[in-house]
């Protein structure tokens, strides 16, 4: 007897998709700032620490976006699996 694998997909509402895009944007911003700071450090910029506050704020924004997204999924239930 053989079993065929089932295809499972997630169901997301438009709001969840928008919140996920906001989270992705916040993560992208944080990565960009880390990259800029890294380039400043390897370039010998004596003021590379100027990125610290920006990175801190970007990380706070990322965490806020993450928890808003996760809270939406938890309360709305739009991330349920659906077998197709």
N, C-alpha and C positions, 0 to 999 in steps of 0.2 A: 504494500500500500504506500503510495507516494503522497506527500503533502505539498501542495503548491503554496509558495509564500504569498501571504496576503499583503496587499498594498495598503498602507495606512497613511493618511494625510491629516494635517491639522486644519482646523476650521478657525479662522480669525475674522472678526468683524472689521469694518473700515476704521473704527476708532483704534483698535489694537494695532492695525497696520500702521496708522499714523504715529502712534506712541512708539512703536518699534523703530520707525524711521527717525523719530526724534532721538531715541537712544543711540542709534547708529551714528547720527550726526554729532552727538555729544562725545561718543567714543572717538570718532574721527578727529574732532577738535583736540582732544586730549593727546592723541597720538601725534598730531602735527606739532603741538607745543613741545612734546618730549623730543621729537626729531629736531626742532629748531634749537632747543637747548643743547642737545648732543652736538649739533654742528657748531654751535658757539663754543662749546668746551673743547672740541678737537681743533677748532680754529684758533684757540688761544685767547678768546675774548675774555678779558678780565672781569667783565660784568655779566657773565653767563647766569649768575644767580638771579638776575632780573626776571627770569622765567618762573621762579619758584612760586610766587604769588599767583601768577596766571595759571600755572599747572594746578595749584591748590583749588582755585576757583573752578577750573574746568573739571576737576575730579568731583567736586561737590555737585556741579551741574549734571555730570554723568550719573552719579549715585541717585540724585533726585529723579532723573529721567528713568533710571532702572526701576526704582521702587514704585513710581507712578505706573509704569508698564506692568510690573508684576502684580500690583494691587488691582489693576483693571482686569487682568486675566483671572485672578482669584475670585473677584466679585462677579464678573460678567460671565465667566465660564466659557468664553469663546475660543479657548484653546483645547477643547476636547478633541480626542482622536475620533476619526471616522474611518471605518473600514470600507474600502472601495473594491 
